[in-house]
Amino acid sequence: MFPSIESLLLSLPALLIGLTFHEYAHGYVAYKLGDPTAKNLGRLTINPLKHLDPLGAIFLLVFHFGWAKPVPVNPFHFRGDRQKGMLWVSLAGPATNIIIAIITAVIWKLVEPTGPIIVPILVYIFYINLILAVFNIIPVPPLDGSKILAGLLPSKYSHVIYNIEKYGYVVLILLMLTGIVGRILIPAVQLIGVAITGLIGVESLQGILSNLR
């Protein structure tokens, strides 16, 4: 079932925030490790237009999983271990989305929002950032999870992950079309969402995830 125009508009701020800061985090950590590629190409920015991938944004709005335009990273510029550098760069995006979800839950607790606009906007910021975090740690190239896995593997095996990256989009689309991604994504998002809301003490948010499915 496709979302309404209203829900698409209300989820737009969440989309812009989640994708923008996810990609900015990748570029920022890479820059701190010595790689100026994203900065030189104008991608070390919080301008959402620099990071949006049209197809990925449509998938995220309509099907509740999607992606942004990847920030370019050149690990040969890294100081120290390139494999571990890519691990930290890849972790930065999903970690940032989790942090945004936590901040949103804290704001919810402090403000106790009301109204037909601010409530769903905050809910979507919380929900979509959890989706981005979980979706991107799936260990299928080119998602962050594949590079996280490569960073954790012994160096003699990590190259296998990068060698299959050219087939990654095909595998990913097949996983989406067969519903496998959804069967992994939704329970994981709900679990993390309930953990965050329970920890912060915002019980009114706990029923949101199931309502937005």
C-alpha positions as CSV (number, residue, x, y, z in Angstrom):
1,M,0.0,0.0,0.0
2,F,1.5,3.3,-1.1
3,P,1.7,6.2,1.4
4,S,-0.6,9.2,1.1
5,I,0.6,12.6,-0.2
6,E,0.3,13.9,3.4
7,S,2.6,11.3,4.8
8,L,5.1,11.9,2.1
9,L,5.2,15.6,2.8
10,L,5.4,15.0,6.6
11,S,8.3,12.5,6.1
12,L,10.3,14.8,3.9
13,P,12.1,16.6,6.7
14,A,13.1,13.2,8.1
15,L,14.4,12.1,4.7
16,L,16.5,15.2,4.3
17,I,17.9,15.1,7.8
18,G,18.6,11.4,7.8
19,L,20.3,11.1,4.4
20,T,22.2,14.4,4.7
21,F,23.8,13.7,8.1
22,H,24.4,10.1,7.2
23,E,26.5,11.0,4.2
24,Y,28.1,14.0,5.9
25,A,29.3,11.7,8.7
26,H,31.0,9.4,6.2
27,G,32.8,12.4,4.7
28,Y,33.7,14.0,8.0
29,V,35.3,10.8,9.4
30,A,37.2,10.2,6.2
31,Y,38.4,13.8,6.3
32,K,39.6,13.4,9.9
33,L,41.4,10.2,8.8
34,G,43.3,12.2,6.1
35,D,41.1,11.8,3.0
36,P,40.1,15.2,1.5
37,T,38.1,13.6,-1.4
38,A,34.6,14.5,-0.2
39,K,35.7,18.0,0.8
40,N,37.4,18.7,-2.5
41,L,34.2,17.5,-4.4
42,G,31.9,19.7,-2.3
43,R,30.3,16.7,-0.5
44,L,31.5,17.6,3.0
45,T,28.4,19.6,3.5
46,I,24.9,19.5,5.1
47,N,23.3,20.7,1.9
48,P,20.8,17.9,1.2
49,L,20.8,18.5,-2.5
50,K,24.5,17.3,-2.6
51,H,23.6,13.9,-1.1
52,L,20.2,12.9,-2.4
53,D,19.9,10.0,-4.8
54,P,16.5,10.3,-6.6
55,L,15.8,6.6,-6.8
56,G,17.0,5.9,-3.3
57,A,14.9,8.8,-1.9
58,I,11.8,7.4,-3.7
59,F,12.4,3.9,-2.3
60,L,12.8,5.3,1.2
61,L,9.6,7.4,1.1
62,V,7.5,4.7,-0.6
63,F,8.9,1.4,0.5
64,H,10.5,2.4,3.8
65,F,14.1,1.5,2.8
66,G,16.4,3.5,0.6
67,W,19.8,5.1,0.2
68,A,21.6,8.4,-0.6
69,K,24.3,9.2,-3.1
70,P,27.5,7.7,-1.6
71,V,30.1,10.1,-0.4
72,P,33.4,9.4,-2.4
73,V,36.1,8.1,-0.1
74,N,39.7,7.2,-1.1
75,P,41.3,5.0,1.6
76,F,44.7,5.5,0.1
77,H,44.7,8.9,1.7
78,F,44.1,7.5,5.2
79,R,46.7,7.7,7.9
80,G,47.3,4.2,9.2
81,D,45.4,1.1,8.5
82,R,43.2,1.6,5.4
83,Q,41.0,-1.4,6.2
84,K,40.2,-0.2,9.7
85,G,39.8,3.4,8.4
86,M,37.0,2.2,6.0
87,L,35.4,0.4,9.0
88,W,35.2,3.7,11.0
89,V,34.0,5.6,7.9
90,S,31.3,3.1,7.2
91,L,30.1,2.9,10.9
92,A,29.8,6.7,11.0
93,G,26.7,6.9,8.9
94,P,24.5,4.4,10.7
95,A,25.8,5.6,14.1
96,T,24.8,9.1,13.2
97,N,21.3,8.0,12.3
98,I,21.0,6.2,15.7
99,I,22.2,9.4,17.4
100,I,19.6,11.4,15.6
101,A,16.8,9.0,16.6
102,I,18.0,9.2,20.3
103,I,18.1,13.0,20.1
104,T,14.5,13.0,18.6
105,A,13.3,10.8,21.5
106,V,14.9,13.1,24.0
107,I,13.2,16.1,22.4
108,W,9.9,14.3,22.5
109,K,10.3,13.7,26.2
110,L,11.3,17.3,27.0
111,V,8.7,19.0,24.8
112,E,5.9,16.5,24.8
113,P,4.8,17.6,21.3
114,T,1.2,18.1,20.2
115,G,-0.4,19.0,17.0
116,P,-1.1,17.4,13.6
117,I,2.2,18.5,12.1
118,I,5.0,18.5,14.7
119,V,4.0,15.1,16.1
120,P,4.3,13.1,12.8
121,I,7.4,15.1,11.7
122,L,9.2,14.0,14.9
123,V,7.9,10.5,14.6
124,Y,9.1,10.2,11.0
125,I,12.5,11.6,12.0
126,F,12.8,8.9,14.6
127,Y,11.5,6.2,12.4
128,I,13.3,6.9,9.1
129,N,16.7,7.4,10.9
130,L,16.3,3.9,12.5
131,I,15.4,2.5,9.0
132,L,18.6,4.1,7.5
133,A,20.7,2.8,10.3
134,V,19.5,-0.8,10.1
135,F,19.2,-0.9,6.3
136,N,22.7,0.4,5.8
137,I,24.3,-2.2,8.1
138,I,23.0,-5.1,6.0
139,P,26.3,-6.7,4.8
140,V,25.6,-6.5,1.1
141,P,27.7,-4.2,-1.2
142,P,27.5,-1.3,-1.6
143,L,25.8,-0.8,1.8
144,D,27.9,0.3,4.8
145,G,27.5,-3.1,6.3
146,S,29.6,-4.7,3.6
147,K,32.5,-2.4,4.4
148,I,32.0,-2.9,8.2
149,L,32.2,-6.6,7.6
150,A,35.3,-6.2,5.5
151,G,36.9,-4.2,8.2
152,L,36.2,-6.9,10.8
153,L,37.5,-9.7,8.6
154,P,41.2,-10.7,8.4
155,S,42.8,-8.7,5.5
156,K,43.3,-11.8,3.4
157,Y,39.5,-12.2,3.2
158,S,38.3,-8.6,3.2
159,H,39.1,-8.2,-0.5
160,V,36.4,-10.7,-1.4
161,I,33.8,-8.2,-0.2
162,Y,35.1,-5.5,-2.5
163,N,35.5,-7.8,-5.4
164,I,31.7,-8.6,-5.4
165,E,30.7,-5.0,-5.0
166,K,29.9,-4.6,-8.7
167,Y,27.2,-7.2,-8.3
168,G,25.9,-5.7,-5.1
169,Y,23.1,-3.6,-6.5
170,V,21.6,-6.5,-8.3
171,V,21.7,-8.6,-5.2
172,L,20.2,-5.8,-3.1
173,I,17.3,-5.2,-5.5
174,L,16.5,-8.9,-5.6
175,L,16.5,-8.9,-1.8
176,M,14.1,-6.0,-1.8
177,L,11.8,-7.4,-4.5
178,T,11.5,-10.8,-2.7
179,G,10.7,-9.1,0.6
180,I,13.7,-10.4,2.4
181,V,14.9,-7.0,3.3
182,G,11.6,-6.0,4.8
183,R,11.5,-9.2,6.9
184,I,14.9,-8.3,8.4
185,L,14.4,-4.6,8.5
186,I,11.0,-4.1,10.2
187,P,11.6,-6.3,13.3
188,A,15.1,-4.9,13.8
189,V,13.8,-1.3,13.6
190,Q,11.0,-2.1,16.0
191,L,13.4,-3.7,18.4
192,I,15.8,-0.8,18.4
193,G,13.0,1.7,18.6
194,V,11.4,0.1,21.6
195,A,14.8,-0.1,23.3
196,I,15.5,3.6,22.7
197,T,12.0,4.8,23.8
198,G,12.1,2.5,26.8
199,L,15.5,3.7,27.9
200,I,14.6,7.4,27.6
201,G,11.1,6.8,29.0
202,V,8.9,8.0,26.1
203,E,6.2,5.3,26.1
204,S,4.0,7.3,23.8
205,L,6.5,6.6,21.0
206,Q,6.6,2.9,21.4
207,G,3.4,2.2,19.4
208,I,4.6,4.4,16.5
209,L,6.7,1.9,14.6
210,S,3.9,-0.6,14.2
211,N,1.5,2.2,13.2
212,L,3.8,3.3,10.4
213,R,4.4,-0.1,8.8
